[in-house]
Amino acid sequence: MVAVRHLKNSKNLTILNQQTVLNECAS
């Protein structure tokens, strides 16, 4: 259960990081 939650958190963090990079590139 903990591993699954960790995987989910990692995926969310990756998406957040990608959005941040895109925003920085756009500005």
Secondary structure, 3 states (H helix, E strand, C coil): CHHHHHHHHHHHHHHHHHHHHHHHHHC
